Amino acid sequence: MKIDKISDLFEIKFKKPNWAELPELFKLCTKYHSRLFDDDFYNINLANAEKFIKFIRHFRNGIYCIMLGKKAKFGGFFYLYDGKRTPYGGIDTRVTFCISRPYWGFGSYLIAKKGIKFLFQELKVRKLSIEIVGENTLARNLIEKLGFEFEAVFKDECFKFNKPCNLYVFSMFNPAYCVAGQ
């Protein structure tokens, strides 16, 4: 995949994959595995069709494809997990964005910004949390630029390249829920 036009980033949409699209989605994820995911994530969730289907079924209610431009090019996906309903009608959840490498840098900010807006407005997310595995300063800078605030660090919580590493949690509240008493 290459970026044909900057205009791809002006039309960003999110859609749930349907079962008929799974073989195509698996092909795209496999094609871009070395660029879209770190090796540990890929080996656990996407190394073969069986693992991929298991991953999709696990997150089926919270997985969205990122579609770019008028031709709806695959730009990656995001998935929600650990969602909890709040007393005010919204949900508190965690998100992981998997953005295709050609859109890293200038494109990842625009895609994530639009994705956050989608989550806040369309899915009525109240609190959104995002995690960074290990010392990824590029991801941390992007997350802070998007408006997330540092919440916690869990020492040696996960593994990257078979070595223990810290897990950093950042969060952001939906401005629509930030009124007195909520």
FIKOLZA-1660 file (N, C-alpha, C; in steps of 0.1 Angstrom, whole numbers, plus 5000, padded with zeros to 4 digits):
% residues 182
   i   px   py   pz ch aa at
   1 5009 4988 5000  A  M  N
   1 5000 5000 5000  A  M CA
   1 5009 5012 5000  A  M  C
   2 5005 5022 4992  A  K  N
   2 5012 5035 4993  A  K CA
   2 5002 5046 4993  A  K  C
   3 5006 5057 4997  A  I  N
   3 4997 5068 4998  A  I CA
   3 4997 5074 4984  A  I  C
   4 4985 5073 4978  A  D  N
   4 4984 5079 4964  A  D CA
   4 4981 5094 4965  A  D  C
   5 4973 5098 4975  A  K  N
   5 4970 5112 4977  A  K CA
   5 4968 5115 4991  A  K  C
   6 4972 5127 4994  A  I  N
   6 4970 5132 5008  A  I CA
   6 4955 5133 5010  A  I  C
   7 4947 5135 4999  A  S  N
   7 4932 5136 5000  A  S CA
   7 4926 5123 5007  A  S  C
   8 4933 5112 5007  A  D  N
   8 4928 5100 5014  A  D CA
   8 4925 5103 5028  A  D  C
   9 4933 5112 5034  A  L  N
   9 4932 5115 5048  A  L CA
   9 4921 5125 5051  A  L  C
  10 4915 5131 5041  A  F  N
  10 4904 5140 5043  A  F CA
  10 4891 5133 5044  A  F  C
  11 4890 5121 5040  A  E  N
  11 4878 5113 5040  A  E CA
  11 4881 5100 5048  A  E  C
  12 4879 5101 5061  A  I  N
  12 4882 5089 5070  A  I CA
  12 4868 5084 5075  A  I  C
  13 4866 5071 5074  A  K  N
  13 4853 5066 5079  A  K CA
  13 4857 5053 5087  A  K  C
  14 4847 5049 5095  A  F  N
  14 4849 5037 5103  A  F CA
  14 4837 5028 5101  A  F  C
  15 4839 5016 5100  A  K  N
  15 4828 5006 5098  A  K CA
  15 4831 4993 5104  A  K  C
  16 4821 4987 5109  A  K  N
  16 4822 4973 5114  A  K CA
  16 4824 4964 5102  A  K  C
  17 4834 4955 5103  A  P  N
  17 4835 4944 5093  A  P CA
  17 4824 4935 5093  A  P  C
  18 4819 4930 5082  A  N  N
  18 4809 4919 5082  A  N CA
  18 4816 4906 5079  A  N  C
  19 4809 4895 5082  A  W  N
  19 4815 4882 5081  A  W CA
  19 4820 4879 5067  A  W  C
  20 4813 4884 5057  A  A  N
  20 4817 4882 5043  A  A CA
  20 4831 4889 5040  A  A  C
  21 4834 4900 5047  A  E  N
  21 4846 4907 5045  A  E CA
  21 4858 4902 5052  A  E  C
  22 4856 4892 5061  A  L  N
  22 4867 4887 5069  A  L CA
  22 4879 4881 5061  A  L  C
  23 4876 4873 5051  A  P  N
  23 4888 4868 5043  A  P CA
  23 4896 4880 5037  A  P  C
  24 4890 4890 5032  A  E  N
  24 4897 4902 5026  A  E CA
  24 4904 4909 5037  A  E  C
  25 4898 4911 5049  A  L  N
  25 4905 4918 5060  A  L CA
  25 4917 4910 5065  A  L  C
  26 4915 4897 5065  A  F  N
  26 4927 4888 5069  A  F CA
  26 4938 4890 5059  A  F  C
  27 4935 4890 5046  A  K  N
  27 4946 4892 5036  A  K CA
  27 4953 4905 5038  A  K  C
  28 4945 4916 5041  A  L  N
  28 4951 4929 5043  A  L CA
  28 4960 4929 5055  A  L  C
  29 4955 4923 5066  A  C  N
  29 4963 4923 5078  A  C CA
  29 4975 4915 5077  A  C  C
  30 4974 4903 5069  A  T  N
  30 4986 4895 5067  A  T CA
  30 4996 4902 5058  A  T  C
  31 4991 4909 5048  A  K  N
  31 5000 4916 5039  A  K CA
  31 5008 4927 5046  A  K  C
  32 5002 4934 5056  A  Y  N
  32 5008 4945 5062  A  Y CA
  32 5013 4941 5077  A  Y  C
  33 5014 4928 5080  A  H  N
  33 5016 4924 5094  A  H CA
  33 5029 4930 5099  A  H  C
  34 5040 4931 5091  A  S  N
  34 5052 4936 5096  A  S CA
  34 5052 4951 5098  A  S  C
  35 5042 4957 5092  A  R  N
  35 5042 4972 5093  A  R CA
  35 5030 4976 5102  A  R  C
  36 5020 4968 5103  A  L  N
  36 5008 4972 5110  A  L CA
  36 5009 4968 5125  A  L  C
  37 5015 4958 5128  A  F  N
  37 5015 4952 5142  A  F CA
  37 5030 4949 5146  A  F  C
  38 5032 4949 5160  A  D  N
  38 5044 4944 5164  A  D CA
  38 5044 4929 5164  A  D  C
  39 5056 4923 5164  A  D  N
  39 5056 4908 5162  A  D CA
  39 5048 4900 5172  A  D  C
  40 5049 4904 5185  A  D  N
  40 5042 4897 5195  A  D CA
  40 5027 4897 5193  A  D  C
  41 5021 4909 5190  A  F  N
  41 5007 4910 5188  A  F CA
  41 5003 4902 5175  A  F  C
  42 5011 4902 5165  A  Y  N
  42 5008 4895 5153  A  Y CA
  42 5008 4880 5155  A  Y  C
  43 5018 4875 5162  A  N  N
  43 5019 4860 5164  A  N CA
  43 5008 4855 5173  A  N  C
  44 5004 4863 5183  A  I  N
  44 4993 4859 5192  A  I CA
  44 4980 4859 5185  A  I  C
  45 4977 4869 5177  A  N  N
  45 4963 4872 5172  A  N CA
  45 4961 4870 5157  A  N  C
  46 4972 4871 5149  A  L  N
  46 4969 4871 5134  A  L CA
  46 4978 4862 5126  A  L  C
  47 4986 4854 5132  A  A  N
  47 4995 4846 5124  A  A CA
  47 4989 4836 5114  A  A  C
  48 4977 4832 5117  A  N  N
  48 4970 4823 5107  A  N CA
  48 4955 4826 5108  A  N  C
  49 4947 4821 5098  A  A  N
  49 4933 4824 5097  A  A CA
  49 4925 4820 5110  A  A  C
  50 4929 4809 5116  A  E  N
  50 4922 4805 5129  A  E CA
  50 4924 4815 5140  A  E  C
  51 4936 4820 5142  A  K  N
  51 4939 4830 5152  A  K CA
  51 4932 4843 5149  A  K  C
  52 4931 4846 5136  A  F  N
  52 4925 4858 5132  A  F CA
  52 4910 4858 5135  A  F  C
  53 4903 4847 5131  A  I  N
  53 4889 4845 5134  A  I CA
  53 4886 4846 5149  A  I  C
  54 4895 4839 5157  A  K  N
  54 4893 4840 5171  A  K CA
  54 4894 4854 5177  A  K  C
  55 4904 4861 5171  A  F  N
  55 4906 4875 5175  A  F CA
  55 4893 4884 5172  A  F  C
  56 4888 4882 5159  A  I  N
  56 4877 4890 5155  A  I CA
  56 4864 4886 5163  A  I  C
  57 4862 4873 5166  A  R  N
  57 4851 4869 5174  A  R CA
  57 4851 4875 5188  A  R  C
  58 4863 4875 5193  A  H  N
  58 4865 4881 5207  A  H CA
  58 4861 4896 5208  A  H  C
  59 4865 4903 5197  A  F  N
  59 4862 4918 5197  A  F CA
  59 4851 4922 5188  A  F  C
  60 4843 4912 5183  A  R  N
  60 4833 4915 5173  A  R CA
  60 4824 4927 5175  A  R  C
  61 4821 4930 5187  A  N  N
  61 4812 4941 5190  A  N CA
  61 4820 4954 5191  A  N  C
  62 4833 4953 5191  A  G  N
  62 4840 4966 5193  A  G CA
  62 4851 4968 5183  A  G  C
  63 4851 4961 5171  A  I  N
  63 4861 4962 5161  A  I CA
  63 4856 4970 5149  A  I  C
  64 4864 4980 5145  A  Y  N
  64 4860 4989 5134  A  Y CA
  64 4872 4990 5124  A  Y  C
  65 4869 4989 5111  A  C  N
  65 4879 4991 5101  A  C CA
  65 4880 5006 5098  A  C  C
  66 4892 5010 5095  A  I  N
  66 4895 5024 5091  A  I CA
  66 4895 5024 5076  A  I  C
  67 4886 5032 5070  A  M  N
  67 4886 5033 5055  A  M CA
  67 4889 5047 5051  A  M  C
  68 4898 5048 5041  A  L  N
  68 4903 5061 5037  A  L CA
  68 4900 5065 5023  A  L  C
  69 4897 5077 5021  A  G  N
  69 4895 5082 5007  A  G CA
  69 4882 5078 5001  A  G  C
  70 4880 5083 4989  A  K  N
  70 4867 5080 4982  A  K CA
  70 4867 5065 4978  A  K  C
  71 4879 5059 4976  A  K  N
  71 4879 5045 4972  A  K CA
  71 4879 5035 4984  A  K  C
  72 4877 5041 4996  A  A  N
  72 4877 5033 5008  A  A CA
  72 4888 5023 5010  A  A  C
  73 4901 5029 5009  A  K  N
  73 4913 5021 5011  A  K CA
  73 4914 5016 5026  A  K  C
  74 4919 5005 5028  A  F  N
  74 4921 4999 5042  A  F CA
  74 4932 5007 5048  A  F  C
  75 4929 5014 5059  A  G  N
  75 4940 5021 5066  A  G CA
  75 4943 5015 5080  A  G  C
  76 4937 5004 5083  A  G  N
  76 4940 4997 5095  A  G CA
  76 4926 4994 5102  A  G  C
  77 4927 4993 5115  A  F  N
  77 4915 4991 5123  A  F CA
  77 4917 4995 5138  A  F  C
  78 4906 4996 5145  A  F  N
  78 4908 4998 5160  A  F CA
  78 4898 4989 5166  A  F  C
  79 4901 4985 5179  A  Y  N
  79 4891 4977 5186  A  Y CA
  79 4890 4982 5201  A  Y  C
  80 4878 4981 5206  A  L  N
  80 4875 4985 5220  A  L CA
  80 4875 4973 5229  A  L  C
  81 4879 4974 5241  A  Y  N
  81 4878 4963 5251  A  Y CA
  81 4877 4968 5265  A  Y  C
  82 4873 4960 5274  A  D  N
  82 4871 4963 5288  A  D CA
  82 4861 4975 5289  A  D  C
  83 4850 4974 5281  A  G  N
  83 4840 4985 5282  A  G CA
  83 4831 4983 5294  A  G  C
  84 4827 4994 5300  A  K  N
  84 4818 4993 5312  A  K CA
  84 4808 5005 5310  A  K  C
  85 4795 5002 5312  A  R  N
  85 4784 5012 5311  A  R CA
  85 4786 5021 5324  A  R  C
  86 4783 5034 5322  A  T  N
  86 4783 5043 5333  A  T CA
  86 4769 5046 5337  A  T  C
  87 4767 5051 5349  A  P  N
  87 4754 5055 5353  A  P CA
  87 4747 5066 5344  A  P  C
  88 4755 5073 5337  A  Y  N
  88 4750 5084 5329  A  Y CA
  88 4748 5080 5314  A  Y  C
  89 4748 5068 5311  A  G  N
  89 4745 5063 5298  A  G CA
  89 4756 5060 5288  A  G  C
  90 4768 5066 5291  A  G  N
  90 4779 5064 5282  A  G CA
  90 4787 5051 5286  A  G  C
  91 4798 5049 5280  A  I  N
  91 4807 5038 5283  A  I CA
  91 4821 5043 5286  A  I  C
  92 4828 5036 5295  A  D  N
  92 4842 5038 5297  A  D CA
  92 4848 5026 5290  A  D  C
  93 4858 5028 5282  A  T  N
  93 4864 5017 5275  A  T CA
  93 4879 5020 5271  A  T  C
  94 4886 5010 5267  A  R  N
  94 4900 5011 5262  A  R CA
  94 4899 5009 5247  A  R  C
  95 4909 5015 5240  A  V  N
  95 4910 5014 5226  A  V CA
  95 4924 5010 5222  A  V  C
  96 4926 5003 5211  A  T  N
  96 4938 5001 5205  A  T CA
  96 4937 5004 5190  A  T  C
  97 4945 5013 5185  A  F  N
  97 4945 5017 5171  A  F CA
  97 4956 5009 5164  A  F  C
  98 4953 5003 5153  A  C  N
  98 4963 4996 5145  A  C CA
  98 4963 5003 5131  A  C  C
  99 4971 5012 5129  A  I  N
  99 4971 5021 5117  A  I CA
  99 4982 5016 5108  A  I  C
 100 4979 5014 5095  A  S  N
 100 4989 5009 5085  A  S CA
 100 5001 5019 5084  A  S  C
 101 5012 5013 5083  A  R  N
 101 5025 5021 5083  A  R CA
 101 5026 5032 5073  A  R  C
 102 5020 5031 5061  A  P  N
 102 5021 5043 5052  A  P CA
 102 5015 5055 5058  A  P  C
 103 5006 5053 5068  A  Y  N
 103 4999 5065 5074  A  Y CA
 103 5005 5069 5088  A  Y  C
 104 5016 5062 5092  A  W  N
 104 5022 5066 5104  A  W CA
 104 5028 5080 5102  A  W  C
 105 5030 5087 5113  A  G  N
 105 5035 5101 5111  A  G CA
 105 5024 5110 5109  A  G  C
 106 5024 5117 5098  A  F  N
 106 5014 5127 5095  A  F CA
 106 4999 5121 5095  A  F  C
 107 4998 5109 5090  A  G  N
 107 4984 5104 5089  A  G CA
 107 4979 5098 5102  A  G  C
 108 4987 5093 5110  A  S  N
 108 4982 5086 5122  A  S CA
 108 4975 5096 5132  A  S  C
 109 4980 5108 5132  A  Y  N
 109 4974 5118 5141  A  Y CA
 109 4959 5121 5135  A  Y  C
 110 4958 5123 5123  A  L  N
 110 4945 5126 5117  A  L CA
 110 4935 5115 5118  A  L  C
 111 4940 5103 5116  A  I  N
 111 4931 5091 5117  A  I CA
 111 4927 5089 5132  A  I  C
 112 4936 5090 5141  A  A  N
 112 4933 5088 5155  A  A CA
 112 4924 5099 5160  A  A  C
 113 4926 5112 5156  A  K  N
 113 4918 5123 5160  A  K CA
 113 4903 5121 5155  A  K  C
 114 4902 5117 5143  A  K  N
 114 4888 5114 5137  A  K CA
 114 4882 5102 5144  A  K  C
 115 4890 5092 5148  A  G  N
 115 4885 5080 5155  A  G CA
 115 4880 5084 5169  A  G  C
 116 4887 5092 5176  A  I  N
 116 4883 5097 5189  A  I CA
 116 4870 5104 5188  A  I  C
 117 4869 5113 5178  A  K  N
 117 4856 5120 5176  A  K CA
 117 4845 5111 5174  A  K  C
 118 4847 5100 5165  A  F  N
 118 4837 5090 5162  A  F CA
 118 4833 5083 5175  A  F  C
 119 4843 5079 5183  A  L  N
 119 4840 5072 5196  A  L CA
 119 4832 5081 5206  A  L  C
 120 4835 5093 5207  A  F  N
 120 4828 5102 5216  A  F CA
 120 4814 5105 5211  A  F  C
 121 4813 5108 5198  A  Q  N
 121 4800 5113 5193  A  Q CA
 121 4790 5102 5189  A  Q  C
 122 4795 5092 5182  A  E  N
 122 4787 5081 5177  A  E CA
 122 4785 5070 5187  A  E  C
 123 4795 5066 5194  A  L  N
 123 4794 5055 5203  A  L CA
 123 4792 5059 5218  A  L  C
 124 4792 5072 5220  A  K  N
 124 4789 5078 5233  A  K CA
 124 4799 5073 5244  A  K  C
 125 4811 5072 5240  A  V  N
 125 4822 5069 5250  A  V CA
 125 4823 5081 5260  A  V  C
 126 4824 5078 5273  A  R  N
 126 4826 5088 5283  A  R CA
 126 4840 5090 5286  A  R  C
 127 4847 5079 5289  A  K  N
 127 4861 5079 5292  A  K CA
 127 4868 5069 5283  A  K  C
 128 4879 5074 5276  A  L  N
 128 4886 5065 5267  A  L CA
 128 4900 5064 5272  A  L  C
 129 4905 5052 5273  A  S  N
 129 4918 5049 5277  A  S CA
 129 4926 5042 5266  A  S  C
 130 4939 5045 5266  A  I  N
 130 4948 5039 5256  A  I CA
 130 4961 5035 5263  A  I  C
 131 4967 5024 5259  A  E  N
 131 4979 5018 5265  A  E CA
 131 4991 5019 5256  A  E  C
 132 5002 5020 5261  A  I  N
 132 5015 5019 5254  A  I CA
 132 5023 5008 5260  A  I  C
 133 5027 4998 5252  A  V  N
 133 5036 4988 5257  A  V CA
 133 5050 4992 5255  A  V  C
 134 5057 4993 5266  A  G  N
 134 5072 4996 5266  A  G CA
 134 5074 5011 5264  A  G  C
 135 5087 5014 5262  A  E  N
 135 5091 5028 5261  A  E CA
 135 5090 5033 5247  A  E  C
 136 5078 5035 5242  A  N  N
 136 5076 5040 5228  A  N CA
 136 5073 5055 5229  A  N  C
 137 5084 5063 5227  A  T  N
 137 5082 5077 5228  A  T CA
 137 5074 5083 5217  A  T  C
 138 5075 5078 5205  A  L  N
 138 5067 5083 5194  A  L CA
 138 5052 5081 5197  A  L  C
 139 5048 5069 5201  A  A  N
 139 5034 5067 5205  A  A CA
 139 5030 5076 5216  A  A  C
 140 5039 5078 5226  A  R  N
 140 5035 5086 5238  A  R CA
 140 5033 5101 5233  A  R  C
 141 5042 5106 5225  A  N  N
 141 5041 5119 5220  A  N CA
 141 5028 5121 5212  A  N  C
 142 5024 5112 5204  A  L  N
 142 5012 5112 5196  A  L CA
 142 5000 5112 5206  A  L  C
 143 5000 5103 5215  A  I  N
 143 4989 5102 5225  A  I CA
 143 4987 5115 5233  A  I  C
 144 4998 5121 5237  A  E  N
 144 4997 5134 5245  A  E CA
 144 4993 5145 5236  A  E  C
 145 4997 5145 5223  A  K  N
 145 4993 5155 5214  A  K CA
 145 4978 5154 5211  A  K  C
 146 4972 5142 5211  A  L  N
 146 4958 5140 5209  A  L CA
 146 4950 5145 5221  A  L  C
 147 4956 5148 5233  A  G  N
 147 4949 5152 5245  A  G CA
 147 4948 5142 5256  A  G  C
 148 4954 5131 5254  A  F  N
 148 4953 5121 5265  A  F CA
 148 4962 5125 5276  A  F  C
 149 4958 5122 5289  A  E  N
 149 4967 5125 5300  A  E CA
 149 4972 5112 5306  A  E  C
 150 4984 5112 5311  A  F  N
 150 4990 5100 5318  A  F CA
 150 4982 5097 5330  A  F  C
 151 4979 5084 5331  A  E  N
 151 4971 5079 5342  A  E CA
 151 4979 5070 5352  A  E  C
 152 4986 5060 5346  A  A  N
 152 4993 5050 5354  A  A CA
 152 5003 5043 5346  A  A  C
 153 5012 5037 5354  A  V  N
 153 5022 5028 5348  A  V CA
 153 5022 5015 5356  A  V  C
 154 5022 5004 5349  A  F  N
 154 5022 4990 5355  A  F CA
 154 5035 4984 5352  A  F  C
 155 5043 4983 5362  A  K  N
 155 5057 4978 5360  A  K CA
 155 5057 4963 5356  A  K  C
 156 5065 4960 5346  A  D  N
 156 5066 4946 5341  A  D CA
 156 5053 4939 5339  A  D  C
 157 5043 4946 5334  A  E  N
 157 5030 4941 5332  A  E CA
 157 5028 4933 5320  A  E  C
 158 5036 4935 5310  A  C  N
 158 5035 4928 5297  A  C CA
 158 5049 4924 5291  A  C  C
 159 5048 4918 5280  A  F  N
 159 5061 4914 5273  A  F CA
 159 5061 4920 5259  A  F  C
 160 5074 4923 5255  A  K  N
 160 5076 4928 5242  A  K CA
 160 5089 4921 5238  A  K  C
 161 5089 4914 5227  A  F  N
 161 5100 4906 5222  A  F CA
 161 5105 4897 5233  A  F  C
 162 5096 4890 5240  A  N  N
 162 5098 4881 5251  A  N CA
 162 5106 4886 5263  A  N  C
 163 5105 4900 5264  A  K  N
 163 5111 4906 5276  A  K CA
 163 5100 4914 5283  A  K  C
 164 5101 4913 5297  A  P  N
 164 5091 4921 5304  A  P CA
 164 5092 4936 5302  A  P  C
 165 5081 4943 5301  A  C  N
 165 5082 4957 5300  A  C CA
 165 5070 4964 5306  A  C  C
 166 5071 4977 5308  A  N  N
 166 5060 4984 5315  A  N CA
 166 5049 4987 5305  A  N  C
 167 5037 4989 5311  A  L  N
 167 5025 4992 5304  A  L CA
 167 5021 5006 5309  A  L  C
 168 5020 5016 5300  A  Y  N
 168 5016 5029 5304  A  Y CA
 168 5001 5032 5299  A  Y  C
 169 4993 5037 5308  A  V  N
 169 4979 5040 5305  A  V CA
 169 4977 5055 5305  A  V  C
 170 4970 5059 5295  A  F  N
 170 4966 5073 5293  A  F CA
 170 4951 5073 5291  A  F  C
 171 4945 5084 5295  A  S  N
 171 4930 5085 5294  A  S CA
 171 4926 5099 5289  A  S  C
 172 4913 5100 5284  A  M  N
 172 4907 5112 5280  A  M CA
 172 4892 5111 5283  A  M  C
 173 4886 5122 5287  A  F  N
 173 4872 5122 5289  A  F CA
 173 4865 5129 5278  A  F  C
 174 4853 5125 5275  A  N  N
 174 4845 5131 5264  A  N CA
 174 4840 5144 5270  A  N  C
 175 4843 5155 5263  A  P  N
 175 4838 5169 5268  A  P CA
 175 4823 5169 5270  A  P  C
 176 4815 5162 5263  A  A  N
 176 4801 5162 5264  A  A CA
 176 4796 5157 5278  A  A  C
 177 4805 5149 5285  A  Y  N
 177 4801 5144 5298  A  Y CA
 177 4807 5152 5309  A  Y  C
 178 4815 5162 5306  A  C  N
 178 4823 5170 5316  A  C CA
 178 4814 5181 5321  A  C  C
 179 4803 5178 5327  A  V  N
 179 4795 5189 5333  A  V CA
 179 4793 5185 5348  A  V  C
 180 4790 5195 5356  A  A  N
 180 4789 5193 5370  A  A CA
 180 4781 5180 5374  A  A  C
 181 4786 5172 5382  A  G  N
 181 4779 5160 5387  A  G CA
 181 4781 5148 5379  A  G  C
 182 4787 5149 5368  A  Q  N
 182 4789 5137 5360  A  Q CA
 182 4803 5133 5360  A  Q  C
% end
